[in-house]
Amino acid sequence: MPTERVTFNNKIGYELSAKIDFPLSKGDYPFAIFAHVFTGNKNLKSARHISRALTLNGVAVLRFDFTGLGESEGDFADTNFTSNVEDIIAASDYLAQYHQAPTIIIGHSLGGAAALFAGSQIDSIKAIVTIGAPSYPEHVTHMLRENIETIEAHGAAKINIDGREFVIKKQFLDDLRNHNHIDVIKHLKKALLVMHSPQDQIVEIDNAAHIYNLAKHPKSFVTLDGADHMLSGKNDAFYAGQVISSWVKRYVPFPEKEKLRTDQQVVAKLSKEDGYTTDIQAGRHGIVADEPEEFGGNDFGPDPYELLNSALGACTAMTLQMYAKRKKWDLRDVVVHLTHSKTSFYYDDIQQLDPKTSKIDRFERVIELHGNLTMDQRQRLLQIANKCPIHRTLETPQVFETKLFEFNK
């Protein structure tokens, strides 16, 4: 996904660090703001995976570091819940000035509580999403309970969160207590999606029920079953992003997506910052290809050989159904199992082929045929499988012509 590093100033002049992740296609797409967890930053894995899922579905995402965190200026000890809300509003003002006003806010944990308050104040916001959010800001003091007496008595205390030390001042506690979450949630007048894991041990799921019950329709709840509070599992975070992408389209207008353009049949594009995650436009259809994590990819899609297997499998199934329909045979379901591998192969009479280095591609195809079919019909369908167009293409000698694209001068 194309990413742009930007900065903007908050209410008191501190420069906040942000990234905007853009969809691959050009166009007038909607913008979302992502507010990270308490003491977190914009580069957390959950934030990146959620953002990736959104950009794949045509939403641009601004994720930023709150004041005093990550790469943003300021002293975290002087921040509070009010300043978090003001930082989100500053992010919205930046987008409105340099891109377009955001229509979506997504907040994770305390960022979710801040998103509720900020979203209620930003006119352009049409949809708010909370992920593992406390129903009232003061809930965060549960993480500080061992230090609250010290903070109250001495005005401040050092606390350790995930191996990092932060100074929390009394003004932080006082500010949390001064926010009336009930009125804000009751009078949102925005579409609301509440996402929470029943296994969340940091912010109990009762908080999600409280937010949902206070809010008026339109509102939705999605359980993130099996996920932890941080959405540290990539699949959990990506799933959350995919759900948000589908849900938000009911409440936010999406312009028609501008596709990758090509004079050829298929176009594939990969940007440097995307790792190996490749966007493919095949006619009217968008596809994502990737490499597994063990090879340095994000595993957001099938790898190229899996796509090749997929083409052979799909073509085999289609060819068999076409043939059976023409013959009026009772073929109900076709299931094609495929494996691709490289295997050593050589001929004794061709000396230039080294048996240690010469490899050929081997496709293993196992076909399930379901229906009221005779043995002769099954054997004939097995023969037909070897005549599918992709099969014939793969076994026929190929001609490749590769040339550089010439840009218009």
N, C-alpha and C positions, 0 to 999 in steps of 0.2 A: 504494500500500500504506500503511495506517495506520502511522505511526512515532511512537514515544514516546522522548523523551530521558530518560535516567536516569543516575545516578551510584551508585557503590558503593565501599567502601573495600577496599584490599588488605591483606595481612597486617601491614604496618607502619604502616597508617593513612592512606596517600595516597588521595586521592579520584580514582577513575578514571572517565573519561567514556565513555558507551556510548549506543547506540541499539538499540531493539528494534523490528524490523519485523514486523508482525502480518499474518496472512492476512486477507483482507477478510471472510470468513465468521466468525461467532462460533462458539465451540466449544472443546472440550478438546484443542487441537492439540498436537503435540510441539514441544519447544524445541531449537534448535541454538545452539551457540556458534561464532562465527567468529573465528579468530586470524589476524591480518594478517601480512604479510611483514616481514622485518627492516628496521627504521627506518621502516616505513610507518605507516598509520593506518586507522581504521575507515571513512573516507570515500573510499578509493581506488575507482576505477571498477569494478575487478574485484570488490571486496567488495560493492558496491551491486548489480551485475548478477547475481551469484550469489545474493545474498539475495532479489532480486526473483523469480528463477526458483523459489526455494524457497517463498516466501510464496504464489505463484500456485498451488502444489501443496500448500498446507495445512500448511507448517512455519513456525513463528515463529523469528526469528533475532536473537540478541543479538550485535552486533559492537561491539567496544570498542577503546580506545587503550591499549596497554601503558604501564606507568609511564614517565613522562618523554617520551612521544610524543603527538602530536596535542593534544588538550585535557585530557589527564590530568596530574595533579600528579606531582612528583618530578623527579629529575635522571637523565637517561638514562645519564650516565657511571657512576652507581652501580648500574645494573641489570646483570643477567646472565641466562643461560639459566634458572637456578633461579628467579629472580624472575618470568620470563615464565610458567613453569609455575605458580607460586603465584598469578599474576594470573588465569590461566584458572580455577583452583580457586576463587578469590574470586568470579569471575563465576558459576560454578556455584552457589556458596552463595547468592548474591543471587537467582538465579532460583528456587532451591528455597524460599527464604523468602517471596518476593513473588509468584511465579507458580507454577511447578512445576519439579521437578528436570529438567535437560536430559538428553536421551537421545542426542544427536548432537554431535560436535565436528568442525569442519572447520578445517584449518590450512593456510595457504599459505606455502610456502618454509620459513624457520626456524619460522614459526608452526605448520607441519605437524609438525616434529620435537617442538615443545613440546606439540602436541595428543596425540601418541603417549604422552609421559610423563604428561601430566595425565590423559588418558583412562584410563590404567592405574590411576590412583589414585581416580577418581570412580566410585562404585558404580553410579550411575544411568545412566552412559553405556553404550549398547548398540552404537553404531556410530561408527567413526572414519574420517574422510576426509582424506587428505593430497594436496595439489596442489603439484607441483614441489618436493617436500620433500627435503632432504638426508637420507641414511640414517643419518648420525651428526652430532650437533650441531656438532662441531669443523669440519665442512666450511665453515662460514661464515668461517673464518680465511683461506680462499682469496681472499676479497674484501679481506682486510687484509694480504696477503702483503708488500706494499711497505712496510708500517708495523710489521710484527711485531718486527723487531729494535729499532726505536725504542721500542715499547711494553715489550718485555722489558728494555731497558737503562734506560729513564727512568720506567717505571711507568705511562706513559700517552702517547697521541699523538692529534693531531687528524687525522681522516680525512674525505675528501669523498665523499659518496654522492649521486649525482643532483643535484649543485649545492648540497647542504646539508652543513654541517660538524657532525661528531659527535666527542665525546671518548670514546675507548675505553681503558679501564684494564686493567692486567695481570690483575686479578682476573677480568675478563670471559673472558680466554683460559684462565686456570686452571680456571674453573668449567666451560667447555665441555669441557675435557679430562677432567674428573672424572665425566662421565656415561657410564654403560655402556648404550649403546643396544641391544646384542645381547640382553641378558637381558630388557629391557623389551619389545622387539618379539616375542621368542619366547614370552613368557608373557602376552600381551595378554588373551586369552580374550574378545575383542570382535570383531565383524564389522569388516573393514577394506577400504576402497576406496582404491587407490593410483592417482592420476591424474598424468600427466606428459607433457610434449611431447618428442618425439624431437629437436626443434630447440632445446630449452632450452640456452642458452649460459652460463647462470649456475650452474645445478645440473644436471649431466649426467644423462642418462636412466639411466645405470648405477646411480644412487642408488635409482631406483624398483625396479629388478631386485633390488637388495640387500634393500630393505625387504620386497618381496613374497616372496623366497625364505626370509627369516628367519621370517616370520609363519606361523602355522598357520591352517587353514581355520576359519571361512568367510573367504575373502579374494578380492578381485577387482582386476583392473587394466584401466584404460581409457586409451588413448592420446589425447592432445590434439594430434593431428597438425596442424602448421602454426602452432600458437600460440607466442607468446614466453613467457618466464618469468613476466612480470607479468600475463599474460592481458589485455593492454592492448586487444585487439580485443573490442568489445562482444559480438559473436557467439560468440567463444570462451568468454568468461566465462558468458554466458547458457546456452550449451550445457552447460558444466560443471555449472551449477546444475540444469539439467533432468535430466541423467544422475543426479546425486546424489539428486534427488527421487524418481526411479523406483527406484533401487537400494535406498535406505534403507527403502522400504516393506516389504521382505522381512524386515527385522530390527527395525523399530520399529513398535509398534502405532499405528494411525491411527484415531481415532474417526470415525464417519460425519460427513461434512462438512455443517455447517448452511448451507443455501443462503440467498442473498438472498431475502427474502420479498416477495411482491406479490400483489395481487388481480387484477392484469392478466396479460397473456400473457408479457411480457418486462419485466425491470427492469435498469437500468444505473446504476452508481454510480461516481463519480469524486471522490476526495478531493484537497484542495488540494496536498498534498505529492507527489502522483502525477504531476504534470505533466499529460499528456493520456492517460495509461494508464488505460483505463476497463474495469472488470469488468462483465460482462453475464451475467445468468442468463436463459436461454431455456428454460422448462420444466425438464427434468432436466439440461440441458447448460450448462456454463460456457464463456464466450467472452471473449477479451480484444481490445479495440480500442485503437488508438493513432494517433498521427500520426508521419510520418517525422521523422528527426532534423533535417532542414533547416527544418522548421516548429516546432521546439522540443519534439518528442516523443521517446520512447525507442525507437520502432519495434518494440515488443514484440508487435504484432498489426496486422491490416489496418486501414486508415483507414475512416471511415464510408462513403465512396463505393465503396471496394473491397468492403465488406460488402454494399452495395446491388447491385453487379455480381455478387457471389457468389450472392445470393438469386435473381437473374434467371437466372444460369447453371445453378444447381442445379435450379430449377423447369423450365427448358427441357429439360435432360437427362432428368429424371424423366418429364415429359409425353411426350416422344418414346418412351421405353422402354415406358411404359404403353400407348401407342397401338400400337406395333409388336407387343407381346405379344398384345394383343387381336386384331390382324389376323394373328397368327402369321407375321410377317415376320422375316427373318434379320438383325435389327439387333443387332450384337454390342457395339460400343462407340460412345458418343456423347462427343465432346469439343467443348465450347463455349468459344470465345474471345471475350472482351468488353472493350470500351473505352467509358468514359463521358467526355463532354466537354460544354462549353457552347458553343453556336454562335449567332451573330446570326440573328434571324428576325423578319420583320414582313410584314404585308399592306399593299398599297398603299392599300386602301380603308379601313384603320383608322388614322386620323391620330394617335391618341393613342400609338401605339407608335413610339418613337424607334429607328431602325435602328442607332444607335450604342450604345444601352444595352439594348435588348430582347434577351434571350437565352432560348433553350430548351435543354432537356436532350436530348442526342443519345446514343443507345446503339448502338454498332456491334457486331453479333453475327455471328461466323463459326462455322459448325457443321461439324464433321467427322462423317461417318457411315461406320462400318466394318461391313461385312457383305455378304452376297450379296443385293444390292438392285437392282431394276430402276430405270431412270431415272424412270419414273412414280412408283414408291414413294418415291424420294428427293425428288421435287418435292412429293409429298403431305406428307412429313415436314417439309419446309421451311414449308409452309403451317401445319401443326399447331404448329410452334414459335411462331408469332405468336398462338397461342391458349392458351399456358400461363397459369395463374392470375396469376402475378406480372406478366407482360407486360400482361395486361388491367387489372390494378390500377394499373399505372404510367400507362397511357394514358387511364384514366378520371378525370374530375374528382374531386378529393378533398375530404373534409370533415375538418377538424382541430378538436378540442376540447382546449384546454389549460387546466388549472386547478391551483391550489396544493394540495398535500397538507395535510390538516387533521389535526394531531396530537391524540391523545386528551388531554383536560385532566384 
